[in-house]
Amino acid sequence: MTVVRTLRPKSYKRMGVTLLALAVDIAVTAAILLSIYYCNYIVPHKFDIPNFSLMTAVFPQRAAKTSFLA
């Protein structure tokens, strides 16, 4: 007596659930990466230090004297 094992037909419902889970995973990953890009590079930074000379900020009197010499 031999036992013959037959393959069950593929469940397309299970494949659809797997593809849906994969699509959701890719969408969430893309959303996270785009939000990091948006926050770091697109949005203007409100608390950026304006471009100023270090000498005038640290030594205002010395900078004033040297500016008259120039």
VEXPA-35690 format. One record per atom (N, C-alpha, C): residue number from 1; residue in three letters; chain; atom name; x negated, y, z. Coordinates in Angstrom, 1 decimal. Each point is the difference from the previous one (the first is absolute). Example, Ala and Ser with C-alpha at 12.3 -4.5 7.8 and 13.67 -1.06 7.14 Angstrom:
2
{vodren 1 "ALA" "A" "N" {-13.2 -5.7 7.8}}
{vodren 1 "ALA" "A" "CA" {0.9 1.2 0.0}}
{vodren 1 "ALA" "A" "C" {-0.9 1.2 0.0}}
{vodren 2 "SER" "A" "N" {0.4 1.1 -0.7}}
{vodren 2 "SER" "A" "CA" {-0.9 1.1 0.0}}
{vodren 2 "SER" "A" "C" {0.8 1.1 0.8}}
This chain:
70
{vodren 1 "MET" "A" "N" {-0.8 -1.2 0.0}}
{vodren 1 "MET" "A" "CA" {0.8 1.2 0.0}}
{vodren 1 "MET" "A" "C" {-0.9 1.2 0.0}}
{vodren 2 "THR" "A" "N" {0.2 0.9 -1.0}}
{vodren 2 "THR" "A" "CA" {-0.8 1.2 -0.1}}
{vodren 2 "THR" "A" "C" {0.9 1.2 0.3}}
{vodren 3 "VAL" "A" "N" {-0.5 1.0 0.6}}
{vodren 3 "VAL" "A" "CA" {0.7 1.2 0.3}}
{vodren 3 "VAL" "A" "C" {-0.4 1.1 -1.0}}
{vodren 4 "VAL" "A" "N" {1.0 0.5 -0.7}}
{vodren 4 "VAL" "A" "CA" {-0.3 1.0 -1.0}}
{vodren 4 "VAL" "A" "C" {0.5 1.3 0.6}}
{vodren 5 "ARG" "A" "N" {-0.9 1.0 0.1}}
{vodren 5 "ARG" "A" "CA" {0.3 1.3 0.6}}
{vodren 5 "ARG" "A" "C" {0.2 0.9 -1.2}}
{vodren 6 "THR" "A" "N" {1.1 0.6 0.0}}
{vodren 6 "THR" "A" "CA" {0.3 1.0 -1.0}}
{vodren 6 "THR" "A" "C" {-0.1 1.4 0.5}}
{vodren 7 "LEU" "A" "N" {-0.4 0.9 -0.8}}
{vodren 7 "LEU" "A" "CA" {-0.2 1.4 0.4}}
{vodren 7 "LEU" "A" "C" {1.4 0.7 0.1}}
{vodren 8 "ARG" "A" "N" {0.2 0.7 1.0}}
{vodren 8 "ARG" "A" "CA" {1.2 0.8 0.1}}
{vodren 8 "ARG" "A" "C" {0.0 1.1 -0.9}}
{vodren 9 "PRO" "A" "N" {1.1 0.4 -0.6}}
{vodren 9 "PRO" "A" "CA" {0.0 1.1 -0.9}}
{vodren 9 "PRO" "A" "C" {-0.3 1.3 0.8}}
{vodren 10 "LYS" "A" "N" {-0.8 0.9 -0.6}}
{vodren 10 "LYS" "A" "CA" {-0.4 1.2 0.6}}
{vodren 10 "LYS" "A" "C" {1.2 0.9 0.4}}
{vodren 11 "SER" "A" "N" {-0.1 0.5 1.1}}
{vodren 11 "SER" "A" "CA" {1.0 0.9 0.5}}
{vodren 11 "SER" "A" "C" {-0.3 1.5 -0.5}}
{vodren 12 "TYR" "A" "N" {0.8 0.5 -0.9}}
{vodren 12 "TYR" "A" "CA" {-0.3 1.3 -0.5}}
{vodren 12 "TYR" "A" "C" {0.3 1.1 1.1}}
{vodren 13 "LYS" "A" "N" {0.9 -0.4 0.9}}
{vodren 13 "LYS" "A" "CA" {0.3 0.9 1.1}}
{vodren 13 "LYS" "A" "C" {-1.2 0.3 0.8}}
{vodren 14 "ARG" "A" "N" {-0.7 -1.1 0.3}}
{vodren 14 "ARG" "A" "CA" {-1.2 0.2 0.9}}
{vodren 14 "ARG" "A" "C" {-1.1 0.8 -0.8}}
{vodren 15 "MET" "A" "N" {-0.1 -0.2 -1.3}}
{vodren 15 "MET" "A" "CA" {-1.0 0.7 -0.8}}
{vodren 15 "MET" "A" "C" {0.4 1.5 0.0}}
{vodren 16 "GLY" "A" "N" {1.3 0.3 -0.1}}
{vodren 16 "GLY" "A" "CA" {0.5 1.4 0.1}}
{vodren 16 "GLY" "A" "C" {-0.3 0.7 1.3}}
{vodren 17 "VAL" "A" "N" {0.1 -0.8 1.1}}
{vodren 17 "VAL" "A" "CA" {-0.3 0.6 1.3}}
{vodren 17 "VAL" "A" "C" {-1.4 0.3 0.1}}
{vodren 18 "THR" "A" "N" {-0.9 -0.9 -0.5}}
{vodren 18 "THR" "A" "CA" {-1.4 0.1 0.1}}
{vodren 18 "THR" "A" "C" {-0.4 1.3 -0.9}}
{vodren 19 "LEU" "A" "N" {0.5 0.1 -1.2}}
{vodren 19 "LEU" "A" "CA" {-0.3 1.2 -0.8}}
{vodren 19 "LEU" "A" "C" {0.5 1.3 0.6}}
{vodren 20 "LEU" "A" "N" {1.1 -0.1 0.7}}
{vodren 20 "LEU" "A" "CA" {0.6 1.2 0.6}}
{vodren 20 "LEU" "A" "C" {-0.9 0.4 1.2}}
{vodren 21 "ALA" "A" "N" {-0.5 -1.0 0.8}}
{vodren 21 "ALA" "A" "CA" {-0.9 0.3 1.1}}
{vodren 21 "ALA" "A" "C" {-1.3 0.6 -0.5}}
{vodren 22 "LEU" "A" "N" {-0.5 -0.5 -1.1}}
{vodren 22 "LEU" "A" "CA" {-1.3 0.5 -0.6}}
{vodren 22 "LEU" "A" "C" {0.2 1.4 -0.5}}
{vodren 23 "ALA" "A" "N" {1.1 0.3 -0.6}}
{vodren 23 "ALA" "A" "CA" {0.3 1.3 -0.5}}
{vodren 23 "ALA" "A" "C" {0.1 1.0 1.1}}
{vodren 24 "VAL" "A" "N" {0.7 -0.4 1.1}}
{vodren 24 "VAL" "A" "CA" {0.1 0.9 1.2}}
{vodren 24 "VAL" "A" "C" {-1.3 0.3 0.6}}
{vodren 25 "ASP" "A" "N" {-0.8 -1.1 0.1}}
{vodren 25 "ASP" "A" "CA" {-1.4 0.2 0.6}}
{vodren 25 "ASP" "A" "C" {-0.8 0.9 -0.9}}
{vodren 26 "ILE" "A" "N" {0.0 -0.1 -1.3}}
{vodren 26 "ILE" "A" "CA" {-0.7 0.9 -0.8}}
{vodren 26 "ILE" "A" "C" {0.5 1.5 0.1}}
{vodren 27 "ALA" "A" "N" {1.3 0.1 0.1}}
{vodren 27 "ALA" "A" "CA" {0.6 1.4 0.1}}
{vodren 27 "ALA" "A" "C" {-0.4 0.6 1.3}}
{vodren 28 "VAL" "A" "N" {0.0 -0.8 1.1}}
{vodren 28 "VAL" "A" "CA" {-0.4 0.6 1.3}}
{vodren 28 "VAL" "A" "C" {-1.5 0.4 0.0}}
{vodren 29 "THR" "A" "N" {-0.8 -0.9 -0.5}}
{vodren 29 "THR" "A" "CA" {-1.4 0.3 -0.1}}
{vodren 29 "THR" "A" "C" {-0.3 1.3 -0.9}}
{vodren 30 "ALA" "A" "N" {0.7 0.1 -1.1}}
{vodren 30 "ALA" "A" "CA" {-0.1 1.2 -0.8}}
{vodren 30 "ALA" "A" "C" {0.4 1.3 0.7}}
{vodren 31 "ALA" "A" "N" {1.1 -0.1 0.8}}
{vodren 31 "ALA" "A" "CA" {0.5 1.1 0.8}}
{vodren 31 "ALA" "A" "C" {-1.0 0.4 1.0}}
{vodren 32 "ILE" "A" "N" {-0.6 -0.9 0.7}}
{vodren 32 "ILE" "A" "CA" {-1.0 0.3 1.0}}
{vodren 32 "ILE" "A" "C" {-1.2 0.7 -0.6}}
{vodren 33 "LEU" "A" "N" {-0.5 -0.5 -1.1}}
{vodren 33 "LEU" "A" "CA" {-1.1 0.6 -0.6}}
{vodren 33 "LEU" "A" "C" {0.3 1.4 -0.6}}
{vodren 34 "LEU" "A" "N" {1.1 0.1 -0.6}}
{vodren 34 "LEU" "A" "CA" {0.4 1.3 -0.5}}
{vodren 34 "LEU" "A" "C" {0.2 1.1 1.1}}
{vodren 35 "SER" "A" "N" {0.5 -0.5 1.1}}
{vodren 35 "SER" "A" "CA" {0.2 1.0 1.2}}
{vodren 35 "SER" "A" "C" {-1.3 0.4 0.5}}
{vodren 36 "ILE" "A" "N" {-1.0 -0.9 0.1}}
{vodren 36 "ILE" "A" "CA" {-1.3 0.4 0.4}}
{vodren 36 "ILE" "A" "C" {-0.6 1.0 -1.0}}
{vodren 37 "TYR" "A" "N" {0.1 -0.3 -1.2}}
{vodren 37 "TYR" "A" "CA" {-0.5 0.9 -1.1}}
{vodren 37 "TYR" "A" "C" {0.6 1.4 0.1}}
{vodren 38 "TYR" "A" "N" {1.3 0.0 0.2}}
{vodren 38 "TYR" "A" "CA" {0.8 1.2 0.1}}
{vodren 38 "TYR" "A" "C" {-0.5 0.9 1.2}}
{vodren 39 "CYS" "A" "N" {-0.1 -0.7 1.1}}
{vodren 39 "CYS" "A" "CA" {-0.3 0.8 1.2}}
{vodren 39 "CYS" "A" "C" {-1.4 0.4 0.0}}
{vodren 40 "ASN" "A" "N" {-0.9 -0.7 -0.6}}
{vodren 40 "ASN" "A" "CA" {-1.4 0.4 0.1}}
{vodren 40 "ASN" "A" "C" {-0.5 0.9 -1.2}}
{vodren 41 "TYR" "A" "N" {0.7 -0.1 -1.1}}
{vodren 41 "TYR" "A" "CA" {-0.5 0.8 -1.2}}
{vodren 41 "TYR" "A" "C" {0.9 0.9 -0.6}}
{vodren 42 "ILE" "A" "N" {1.3 -0.2 0.1}}
{vodren 42 "ILE" "A" "CA" {1.0 0.9 -0.7}}
{vodren 42 "ILE" "A" "C" {0.5 1.1 0.9}}
{vodren 43 "VAL" "A" "N" {0.3 -0.3 1.2}}
{vodren 43 "VAL" "A" "CA" {0.6 1.0 0.9}}
{vodren 43 "VAL" "A" "C" {-1.1 1.0 0.4}}
{vodren 44 "PRO" "A" "N" {0.3 1.3 -0.1}}
{vodren 44 "PRO" "A" "CA" {-1.1 0.9 0.5}}
{vodren 44 "PRO" "A" "C" {-0.1 0.0 1.5}}
{vodren 45 "HIS" "A" "N" {-1.2 0.1 0.4}}
{vodren 45 "HIS" "A" "CA" {-0.3 -0.2 1.4}}
{vodren 45 "HIS" "A" "C" {0.2 1.4 0.7}}
{vodren 46 "LYS" "A" "N" {0.9 0.0 1.1}}
{vodren 46 "LYS" "A" "CA" {0.4 1.2 0.6}}
{vodren 46 "LYS" "A" "C" {-1.1 0.4 1.0}}
{vodren 47 "PHE" "A" "N" {-0.8 -0.9 0.5}}
{vodren 47 "PHE" "A" "CA" {-1.0 0.4 1.0}}
{vodren 47 "PHE" "A" "C" {-1.4 0.0 -0.5}}
{vodren 48 "ASP" "A" "N" {-0.2 0.2 -1.2}}
{vodren 48 "ASP" "A" "CA" {-1.3 0.1 -0.6}}
{vodren 48 "ASP" "A" "C" {-0.7 1.3 0.5}}
{vodren 49 "ILE" "A" "N" {-1.2 -0.1 0.3}}
{vodren 49 "ILE" "A" "CA" {-0.8 1.2 0.3}}
{vodren 49 "ILE" "A" "C" {-0.3 0.8 -1.2}}
{vodren 50 "PRO" "A" "N" {0.3 1.3 0.0}}
{vodren 50 "PRO" "A" "CA" {-0.3 0.8 -1.3}}
{vodren 50 "PRO" "A" "C" {-1.5 0.0 -0.2}}
{vodren 51 "ASN" "A" "N" {-0.4 0.3 -1.2}}
{vodren 51 "ASN" "A" "CA" {-1.4 0.0 -0.3}}
{vodren 51 "ASN" "A" "C" {-0.6 1.3 0.5}}
{vodren 52 "PHE" "A" "N" {-0.9 -0.1 1.0}}
{vodren 52 "PHE" "A" "CA" {-0.6 1.1 0.5}}
{vodren 52 "PHE" "A" "C" {-1.5 -0.3 0.3}}
{vodren 53 "SER" "A" "N" {-0.8 1.0 0.2}}
{vodren 53 "SER" "A" "CA" {-1.4 -0.2 0.2}}
{vodren 53 "SER" "A" "C" {-0.2 -0.4 1.5}}
{vodren 54 "LEU" "A" "N" {-0.9 -0.9 0.2}}
{vodren 54 "LEU" "A" "CA" {-0.3 -0.5 1.3}}
{vodren 54 "LEU" "A" "C" {-0.7 1.1 0.8}}
{vodren 55 "MET" "A" "N" {-0.8 0.8 -0.6}}
{vodren 55 "MET" "A" "CA" {-0.8 1.1 0.6}}
{vodren 55 "MET" "A" "C" {0.9 1.0 0.6}}
{vodren 56 "THR" "A" "N" {1.1 0.4 -0.7}}
{vodren 56 "THR" "A" "CA" {0.9 1.1 0.5}}
{vodren 56 "THR" "A" "C" {0.9 -0.5 1.1}}
{vodren 57 "ALA" "A" "N" {0.2 -1.3 0.0}}
{vodren 57 "ALA" "A" "CA" {0.9 -0.6 1.0}}
{vodren 57 "ALA" "A" "C" {-0.8 -0.1 1.3}}
{vodren 58 "VAL" "A" "N" {-1.2 -0.5 0.0}}
{vodren 58 "VAL" "A" "CA" {-0.8 -0.3 1.2}}
{vodren 58 "VAL" "A" "C" {-0.7 1.3 0.5}}
{vodren 59 "PHE" "A" "N" {-0.6 0.7 -0.9}}
{vodren 59 "PHE" "A" "CA" {-0.8 1.2 0.4}}
{vodren 59 "PHE" "A" "C" {0.6 1.2 -0.7}}
{vodren 60 "PRO" "A" "N" {1.1 0.6 0.4}}
{vodren 60 "PRO" "A" "CA" {0.6 1.1 -0.7}}
{vodren 60 "PRO" "A" "C" {-0.9 1.3 0.0}}
{vodren 61 "GLN" "A" "N" {-0.8 0.3 1.1}}
{vodren 61 "GLN" "A" "CA" {-0.8 1.2 0.0}}
{vodren 61 "GLN" "A" "C" {-1.2 -0.2 -0.9}}
{vodren 62 "ARG" "A" "N" {-0.6 -1.2 0.0}}
{vodren 62 "ARG" "A" "CA" {-1.2 -0.2 -0.8}}
{vodren 62 "ARG" "A" "C" {0.4 0.0 -1.5}}
{vodren 63 "ALA" "A" "N" {1.2 -0.5 -0.3}}
{vodren 63 "ALA" "A" "CA" {0.4 0.0 -1.4}}
{vodren 63 "ALA" "A" "C" {0.3 1.4 -0.5}}
{vodren 64 "ALA" "A" "N" {0.5 0.9 0.9}}
{vodren 64 "ALA" "A" "CA" {0.3 1.3 -0.4}}
{vodren 64 "ALA" "A" "C" {-1.3 0.8 -0.2}}
{vodren 65 "LYS" "A" "N" {-1.0 -0.3 0.8}}
{vodren 65 "LYS" "A" "CA" {-1.3 0.7 -0.2}}
{vodren 65 "LYS" "A" "C" {-0.7 -0.5 -1.3}}
{vodren 66 "THR" "A" "N" {0.1 -1.2 -0.3}}
{vodren 66 "THR" "A" "CA" {-0.7 -0.5 -1.2}}
{vodren 66 "THR" "A" "C" {0.8 0.4 -1.3}}
{vodren 67 "SER" "A" "N" {1.3 0.2 0.2}}
{vodren 67 "SER" "A" "CA" {0.7 0.4 -1.2}}
{vodren 67 "SER" "A" "C" {-0.3 1.4 -0.4}}
{vodren 68 "PHE" "A" "N" {-0.4 0.9 0.9}}
{vodren 68 "PHE" "A" "CA" {-0.4 1.3 -0.4}}
{vodren 68 "PHE" "A" "C" {-1.4 0.1 -0.7}}
{vodren 69 "LEU" "A" "N" {-0.8 -1.0 0.4}}
{vodren 69 "LEU" "A" "CA" {-1.3 -0.1 -0.6}}
{vodren 69 "LEU" "A" "C" {0.0 -0.4 -1.5}}
{vodren 70 "ALA" "A" "N" {1.0 -0.7 -0.3}}
{vodren 70 "ALA" "A" "CA" {0.1 -0.6 -1.4}}
{vodren 70 "ALA" "A" "C" {0.4 1.0 -1.0}}
